[in-house]
Amino acid sequence: MEEKLSSSPDTSRDEIPWENREERFLEALREECIHANNCHDIAAHSAKCKYTVSQLPAIILPLAISTIQPYLVKGYEPVNSFAMLTSSVLAGCCTFFNFGKKMQQHNEFAARYRELADTVTTELAKPRKYRVQLDVFMERCTTKKTQLDREAPML
């Protein structure tokens, strides 16, 4: 006997009503997203500062030393060597720690967490009768939050 599969819509399905418990859950999820957004913003700003502090001297020191080197009095060669060594150490640190990439990743995830928080805020701002199906919305939001938490760079 063959079982006949039907592609007709399931008309007997009841929707989960929007109630205070579900709204509190989504509000808590929104708050977690805003907190993660703030943490990633701080981490991105920190990485940007570290990038700037390590890259600017690495660029400026060789330029300054090469400009003033012809005018240095004999015996100041160690100044030139120290400046070049400092410049290379700073460039090496920046390359090793990759502050630019960390800044970009934290900025990206801050925006993604903020987008999810805004989605929840927008849905909760609507009157209950105009909202999307609760089970679908909760599943989509929790799945996206879990994915963001899993893929986000370490804080």
C-alpha positions as CSV (number, residue, x, y, z in Angstrom):
1,M,0.0,0.0,0.0
2,E,1.3,3.4,-0.9
3,E,0.9,6.2,1.4
4,K,-0.3,9.4,-0.2
5,L,1.6,12.5,0.7
6,S,-0.4,15.7,0.7
7,S,1.0,19.1,0.0
8,S,-2.2,20.8,1.1
9,P,-1.9,23.5,3.9
10,D,-2.4,22.4,7.5
11,T,-5.6,24.2,8.2
12,S,-6.1,22.8,11.7
13,R,-2.9,24.5,13.0
14,D,-3.5,26.9,16.0
15,E,-1.0,29.7,16.5
16,I,0.7,30.3,19.8
17,P,-0.8,33.5,21.2
18,W,1.5,36.4,22.1
19,E,1.4,36.6,25.9
20,N,3.5,38.4,28.5
21,R,5.7,35.4,29.1
22,E,6.9,35.3,25.5
23,E,7.3,39.0,25.4
24,R,9.5,38.9,28.5
25,F,11.6,36.2,26.9
26,L,12.0,38.2,23.7
27,E,12.8,41.4,25.8
28,A,15.5,39.4,27.7
29,L,16.9,38.3,24.4
30,R,16.9,41.9,23.1
31,E,18.7,43.0,26.3
32,E,21.4,40.3,25.8
33,C,21.9,41.5,22.2
34,I,22.2,45.1,23.3
35,H,24.8,44.0,25.9
36,A,26.7,42.0,23.4
37,N,26.6,45.0,21.0
38,N,28.1,47.3,23.6
39,C,30.8,44.7,24.5
40,H,31.8,44.3,20.9
41,D,31.8,48.1,20.4
42,I,34.2,48.5,23.3
43,A,36.4,45.7,22.0
44,A,36.4,47.3,18.5
45,H,37.4,50.6,20.0
46,S,40.1,49.1,22.0
47,A,41.5,47.2,19.0
48,K,41.4,50.5,17.0
49,C,43.4,52.3,19.7
50,K,46.0,49.5,19.9
51,Y,46.2,49.5,16.1
52,T,46.8,53.3,16.0
53,V,49.3,53.2,18.8
54,S,51.3,50.5,17.2
55,Q,51.1,51.6,13.6
56,L,51.6,55.3,13.7
57,P,55.0,55.2,15.4
58,A,56.0,52.3,13.1
59,I,55.3,54.6,10.1
60,I,56.5,58.0,11.5
61,L,59.8,56.8,13.1
62,P,61.5,55.7,9.9
63,L,60.3,58.8,8.1
64,A,61.6,61.1,10.8
65,I,64.9,59.3,11.2
66,S,65.6,59.2,7.5
67,T,64.9,62.9,7.3
68,I,67.2,64.0,10.1
69,Q,69.9,61.3,9.7
70,P,72.1,63.4,7.4
71,Y,72.1,66.2,10.1
72,L,72.9,63.9,13.0
73,V,76.3,64.5,14.6
74,K,78.8,61.6,14.4
75,G,78.2,59.3,17.4
76,Y,74.4,59.3,17.2
77,E,74.1,56.2,15.1
78,P,72.6,54.3,18.0
79,V,69.6,56.7,17.9
80,N,69.0,55.6,14.3
81,S,69.4,51.9,15.2
82,F,67.0,52.3,18.2
83,A,64.4,54.1,16.2
84,M,64.5,51.4,13.4
85,L,64.4,48.6,16.0
86,T,61.4,50.2,17.8
87,S,59.6,50.7,14.5
88,S,60.1,47.0,13.5
89,V,59.0,45.8,16.9
90,L,55.8,47.8,16.7
91,A,55.1,46.6,13.2
92,G,55.7,43.0,14.3
93,C,53.4,43.4,17.2
94,C,50.7,44.8,15.1
95,T,51.1,42.0,12.5
96,F,51.2,39.3,15.2
97,F,48.2,40.5,17.1
98,N,46.3,41.6,14.0
99,F,44.5,44.5,15.7
100,G,43.0,45.7,12.4
101,K,41.2,42.4,11.7
102,K,40.0,42.2,15.3
103,M,38.6,45.7,15.1
104,Q,36.7,44.8,11.9
105,Q,35.3,41.6,13.3
106,H,34.1,43.2,16.5
107,N,32.5,46.0,14.5
108,E,30.7,43.5,12.3
109,F,29.3,41.5,15.2
110,A,28.3,44.6,17.1
111,A,26.2,45.6,14.1
112,R,24.8,42.1,13.8
113,Y,23.8,42.0,17.4
114,R,22.2,45.5,17.1
115,E,20.3,44.4,14.0
116,L,18.8,41.4,15.9
117,A,17.9,43.7,18.9
118,D,16.2,46.1,16.5
119,T,14.2,43.3,14.9
120,V,12.9,42.2,18.3
121,T,12.2,45.9,19.3
122,T,10.3,46.5,16.1
123,E,8.1,43.4,16.4
124,L,7.3,44.1,20.1
125,A,6.4,47.6,19.2
126,K,3.5,46.4,17.0
127,P,0.1,45.7,18.4
128,R,-0.2,42.0,19.1
129,K,-2.7,41.3,16.4
130,Y,-0.4,42.6,13.7
131,R,2.7,40.7,14.7
132,V,4.1,37.7,12.9
133,Q,3.6,34.1,14.2
134,L,5.1,33.8,17.6
135,D,6.7,30.3,17.2
136,V,8.3,31.2,13.9
137,F,9.6,34.6,15.2
138,M,11.0,33.0,18.4
139,E,12.7,30.2,16.5
140,R,14.2,32.7,14.0
141,C,15.5,35.0,16.8
142,T,16.9,32.3,19.1
143,T,18.6,30.6,16.2
144,K,20.2,33.8,15.0
145,K,21.3,34.7,18.5
146,T,22.8,31.2,19.0
147,Q,24.6,31.5,15.7
148,L,26.0,35.0,16.6
149,D,27.1,33.7,20.0
150,R,28.9,30.8,18.3
151,E,30.6,32.8,15.6
152,A,31.4,36.0,17.5
153,P,35.1,36.7,18.2
154,M,36.3,36.3,21.8
155,L,35.8,39.4,24.0
